[in-house]
Amino acid sequence: MSAWPGRGKASDVAGSLRGRASDYATMMREPWHQLRIELVWRTLEPFVRPSSKWLDVGCGDGSLAMRAAISGHTIRIADVNPDMVAVATDALRGVTSARSWESLVLHEPAEAALGEHAEFYDVVTAHNVLEYVANRTGFARALAGRSRPGGIVSLLVANPVAVPLTTAVRTQDPRALLADLRGQGLRLGMPGKHVAAPPVDTTAVVDEIVAAGFTPVGFYGIRVFNEVMTDEHRKHEPGWLTDMVEAELLAAEREEYRAIARHHHLVFRREG
């Protein structure tokens, strides 16, 4: 991806979280982000064998890595942002033995760094990472290359269809809605430093991974209803998260709901 006309360059997108690792970790404790992690874990876990060797690329605050380590998996966290790796490392130190995890700071471009990485894994995850990568199909190919035969690759990507819907519900502003519909893009990063980027070409990514010898085994809509529930205070009430997880899981595989979900969760298994 070179410059996207009228929007941020690839380098702007990739750098939109630099210097914000601590703020990002705080943001991820909000109930709607905890909902995302819980839904991703619940939809991924059935495909994961016990005591798997795991690579989590774009580890963020370590939320997924902590789940994996506590569940008995050995995990390597990796990111191009050393501050994110440090935050995730601190989180892992607080919940599990150092023998169950290790960290890796990737140099950029990440797809080249992964291609040079010699180890292979039972599970490779990259959740809300492709949006920030310049060469998305190359990155997907590099992820697939780190998987063992029979292994799993799990991707989470933002669904651009959800953006105008969320804008309409939350702003009631037809001009803002029109801007989203005409822009057909994504807003990445965090409050105060949002960067626009083109949506991920999911079809091209899927084709790349299938060509590498994988079979799609799971396709889920993540956060269908949260985006249109605007009472944020209620989301902090006891029981909200438990009830929302149940409701979201009931809709996650239904195409009519999956089509408008905030994220799409794609799971692949390597043949052989």
ABEGO torsion letter per residue (X at the ends): XBBBBGBBBAAAAAAAABGAAAAAAAAAABAAAAAAAAAAAAAAAAABBBGBBBBBBGAEAGAAAAAAAAAGBBBBBBBABAAAAAAAAAAAAAABBAAABBBBBBBOBAAAAAAABABBBABBBBBGAAAABABAAAAAAAAAAABBBGBBBBBBBBBAAAAAAAAAAAAGBAAAAAAAAAAGBBBBEBBGBBBBBBBBBAAAAAAAAAAAGBBBABBBBBGAAAAABABAAAAABBGAAAAAAAAAAAAAABAAAAAABABBBBBBBBBX
